[in-house]
Amino acid sequence: MQMIIRNARLRNGEILDIAIKDGKIVAMVPEIAYHAEREIDAKGMLTTAPFVDPHIHLDKVNILDSVRPNVSGTLKEAIEIIWERKKQYTVDEIVARASDVVEKAIMNGTLFMRTHVDVDTIGGLKPLEGILALREKYKDVITLQVVAFPQEGILKNPGCADLMRRAMEMGADIVGGMPANEATPDDSREHVRFVFELAQAFDADVDMHVDETDDPFYRTLEMVADETLRVGWQGRVTAGHTCALAAYDDHYANYVMDKVKEAEMHMITNPLTNLMLQGRLDKQPIRRGITRVKELLDRGVNVSFGQDCVRDTFYPFGSADMLQAAFVTAHAAQLSLPHERERVFSMCTEDAAKVMRLGSYGLTVGAPANIVITEAKTIEEAIALQPIRRYVVKDGEVLWARKIEGIRQF
């Protein structure tokens, strides 16, 4: 036997021994009599599947100290500041900056990430080259899905369409988009059509930034839902941010959310960044800047959240810890009831795994032995305190063990 984890406390409070062989979980029972090559005593600590971050921008992390301050604190200025910095990117410095965040994420129990990467005529394909090199560097320890992301628009940024095609040819996994960042609603529709045509050409999923604004004039979420249904891409489309959904009147919001449900879309909210960016020009009451999380959940829509940003022009903080993101999400979306607290934890584990379409994810017999042991007894304690991850296990091998000093195997 490769490994046995003894006295592991599951989310439901049950304490079991977990046996691992050939990188897979082969037994989960109250007591295992035999021994293994390596044994870990979880001592009744919370033992779960790894965390999943379905929305981050690894090409931009840790640039905060090398750019001018975002004086207005707005999304618009954050994007503009990056223009000059992006021209200076090199593959090596992208890998160095992003490696810091990836390693923090691993130590915090995240073994799956989906990263958006800028594709435009400002930085060209250099950001993608850097992130593809990063993916290769960590291919044995973390799963990185790469989204080709046209933050500057497609029609508004002539030449971007060709770069998007080249990005997919180079190895990007998913077609991204930002349809609200076009000159007119008609251009936004054309943006959406292009993204889906490219996704069909490469048999790829779609993950777009949608209506990241407080302005109810922006209504590209409905466009994305309509196109999902038109081309039959149900279950393969994710909409991130969707802040404007919270600004719509209830009649229109309900109409659009029904379409989102019908299209089997995944939705991602990013409260850490959007609480910071949205409503900046408001007087009291200041808008919260996050989407209608509760109403989407009540409809049965799959909703998750991401770290989004770490020390960049959009967000000056960030620890690559999904429990910290869970803590903020619970507050921002007012998810405080017992079943809601359970849901928050699910949003950064199995629900996020659905976004990334991880078919073999979970803490169950037959699944890969990807396991996190957190120094907590309950998920409420884990979310509230964000305690250390005592062990992070990948395919039955310890990647990270925190005792008196950290022991790293990556």
N, C-alpha and C positions, 0 to 999 in steps of 0.2 A: 504494500500500500504506500502511495506517495506521501500522503499527509492526512492527519486527523486533526480537526479543530474540535476541541472538547468544550462543553459548557457554553455553547453559543446561544445567545438570547435572540430569538426571532422578533419581528415586529409585533406579533400577537402575544408576546410574553413567554412563549414556549421555549424551554431550554433543551437543546439537542446536541448530539455529537454529529459532526459532518465528516464523512470519509471521502477522500479524493484519490482517484487513480487515473493515470495517463491524462492528467489535466482536466478531468471531468468529475463532477459530483456523482458518487455511486451509492451513497447512503446518507440518510438523515433520520436518526433514531435517538431515543432517549439515552442509550448507553451502548457504546461499541466496546466489545471485550478485547478485540485484538489490537495490535499496535502498528505504527507506521514509521517510515524512515524519518519523518519529521512530525512532531506533535506541538500544537499550540493550545494553551489553556486560555480560552476567551474570558473566563472568570465571570460569566454572566453578563458580559458587555453586549451591546447591540450589534448584531451581525446581519449584514444585508448584502444585496447585490451592489455593485459599484454605482457611483453617481454618474449622471449623463448630463453634459452641457451641450444643448442643441443649438446654441446661438452665441458665438463669440467672434471677434475680429483679431486674429492673431498677427496679422500683418501690421497692425497699428499699435499694438501694446507697447508700453514703456517708452513712448516718444515724448512724454510730457515735459521732460527737462531739456529737450532740444528744440522746442518751439515757443513762440510767443504765447502769453496767456490768452485764454478765451475771456475777454473782458465782459462781453454781453452774457456769456453763459448759454448762448443759444445753439441750436443744432446748425443753423446756417453758418455762423461764424466758425464753429468747430470744423465743418467741412472745408471752409475757405483756408483756415490755418494750415491744414494738411497739404494743400496744393504744393507749396514750396518744399516741404519736408519730403514729400513723396518722390520728387525729382532726384533726391539725394540717396534714395534707398539703394542698398547693395544686398546681394543674396546673403552674404556672411552676417551683416548686421541685423537683417530680419531674423535669421536663424538664432542669433545670439539673444535678441530681445524676446523672441517668442519662446525660446527654450526655457528661460526663467519662469515664464507663466505655465508652460506645460509641466515642468517639474513640480512647481507648487501645486498644480491641479492633481497630479498623481499622488503626491503626499497627502492631499486632502481627499483622496479616494475616488477621483474622477478618472475613469479609464476609457471614456468615449466622448468625443467632441465633434461638433460640426462648426467649422470656421468659414466665415465669409471673407473673401479676398477681393480687394479692389481691382477691377479691370476697366481701364479708361486710357485716354490718350495722354494723360499727364504722367502717370507712372508706367504706362505700357503694361507689359507682362512681368515686370520685375517683381512686384509683390507676389505673384503666383509662383514664379521661379523659387523665391525664398521659402514659401510655405510648402511647396512640393519637396524641397530639400529637407525641411523640418519633418514632414511626414515620413520621409525615408529614414531620417535619423532615429525616430521613435517608433518605427513600424512594429517592433516586437513588444512594446509595452503599452501603447495607447492607440486606439482607433481614431483616426482623423478623417472626417469627411470634408471635402473642400468645395465651397460654393463660389462660382464665378459671379462676382457682384458688381454691376454697373452703377456705382453710386452717383456718377455724374450724369446719369441718363443715357439713353441709347440714341434717340433721335436728336437730342440736344447736344450730344457729343459725337459729331461725325467721325467715323472710324472705329467707334466702339463696337459696332455690330461684328465687324471682321475680327476684332480682338476677342470678342466673346466666343466666336467659333474656334479660333485658335486656342483659347483657354481650354475648351472642352477637348480638343485634339491632344493637348499637352498632358491631360490627366485630371482636370477638374471633374468632380463627381456629379455635381448638381448645378442646375442653371438658376442663377439668382436674378433679381430684378428690383427696380425702385420706380414703379410707374408714376408715382406722384411727382417725381422730379423731372417733369416734362413741361413744355410751354403751354399745352392746351389739353383738355380732356380727350380730344381726338388723338393727340400724340400719345397720351397715356394708354389708350386702347391699342394703338399700334405697337407700343412697347410690350404690352401684355401678349399680344399675338406673336410677336417675334420670340419672346421667351418660350412660349409653348411650342412653337415650331422648332426651335433649337432643341428643346427637351425631347420632342418626338424623334428628331433626327438622331439623337444619341441615346434614346431610350432611358432618359435621365429623369429624376425627380425635379421638382421646382420648389424653390424656397425664396420668397420675395420679401423685401422690406415694403410694407404697405401702409400708406397714410400715416407716417410718423409726424403728426401735426395735430394741434388742437382745433384746426380750422375745419368745420363741418362741410365746407365747400369741396374738400377732397374726398372723392368717393370711388377710389380704385379697388377697394375690397370687393365691391359688387362685380366689377369687371373681372377680377381674378376668379371669383366663384363661377361666374357665367362661362368663362373660358375653360375652366376645369370640367364643367359639365358638358360643354360642347365637344371637347376632344376626348372625353372619357378618361380623364386622369385622376379619378376619385381615389383618395387615400395616398396620393403621391405629391400633394401640394401643401406647402406650409406658408402661412402669412405671419410675418413678425411685426411686432410693435402695435399696429392698427390703433393708434391713439385716437384718431378721429372718430372711431366707432363710439367712444365715450361722449363725443360732442354732438352726435346726431340726436335728433328728436326720437323719442321712444318708438314711434310708428315706423320710421324708416330703419332704425336700428334693428327692430324685431324682424322686419322684412329681410334685411341683409343677413342677419344671423341664421334665419331659416335656410337661406341659400347656402351659407357656409356649412351648415349641418348636412344638407342634401348632397353637397359636393364632397363630404367626408374629409374636409380640410383640417389640418392641424393648425393650431394657433399658438403663438409664442408671445408672451409679455416680458418686458425687460424693465422692471420697476427701478432697479438701481440707477440706470441711465436716464430713463424717462421721467422719474420724479425729479431729477436734477435739471433736465433740459426743458421740459414742457412748462407752459404757464409762466415763462420768465418775464413776459411783458404785462402780465395780469396785475391788477390791483386786487385787494381782497373782495370776494373769495378767490383764491388762486387754484386753478384747475390741477388735478392730481396727475394727469398725463399718462394714465395707464388705461388699457382697454377694459371691456366689460367682462371681467374674468368670471364672476359668479354666474352671470346670465348665460355665458357660453357653457360653463360646466353644467348648469341646470338643463341645458338642451342636449347634453351628452356629447358635446364637442370635445375633442382631445386638446387640452391646454397644458402647455409647459412654460418654463421660463429659462432664461440664460444669464450668464455673467455679462455678456455683451462687450463690455469694454474694461480695460485695465490700464490705468495711468496714461490716458491719451487726451486729446483735445475735447472729447465728449464727456469724459468722466475721470476725475483725478485720483480716484481710489481704486478699489478692487483687489481681492485676495485670491482669486481663482478657487474659491470655496463655495460649492453649491449649497452648503448649509447656511452660509451668510446670505446668499441670494434667496434662499427659502425663508429666512427670518424676515427680510425686507418685503418679500412678496406677501407673506402672511399679513403683515401690517397694512401694506398698500391696498390689498384687495379685501381686507377685513375678513380673513379666513381664520376665525377663532373658535368655532364650535368643534366638538370632538371629531365629527366626520370630516370637517374642513381641514383640521390639523393633519389628519391622515392623508387627505388629498394633497396637501402641500408637499409632503414627503414623497408621495407618488409622482408628483409633477416633475421631480428631478431624478426619478429612478425609472419605473416602468412606463410612465406616460412619455417621458423624454425619449425612452428607447423606441416607443412607437413612432415618434417623429423621425428618428434616424432609421427606422425599419430594421431594428436589430432582431433578427429572427430567433436567436438562441440565447436571449438575455434572461436572467433571473436566477434566484436562489432556489433551485429545485433539482431533484435527481435527474441526471442526464444532461444538464446544462454545463457549459464550461465553468471551471472552478475560479470564477472571478468574484472575489469576496472582500468586503470591507468590515473591519471590526472597529467600532467607534466607542470611545470611552464614555458611554452613557447607558442608561437602562431602558429608556423609552425614546420614541421619535420626538416627543415634545421636548425632552431634555436635550436631545441632539440639536434641534432647531434653535432652542433658546440660548444654549451655551456655546454651540459650535466647538465642542471639545476636540482634542487630538484624535486622529485616526491611529489607533494602536497598531493595526496591521492592514496592509493592502496586498492582496494576493491576486496574481494573474496566472491563469491556467495552472493552478496548483503550486506556483512558485511565489515566494515572498518578494515583492518589489520594494516594500517599505515597512520597516518595523521601528516603532518608537518606544524605546525603553527609557533609560536615563539619557542616552544619546541616540540620535537617528542613525539607522543602518540602511544604506541605500544599495540597491542592486541594479541601478540603471544609470 
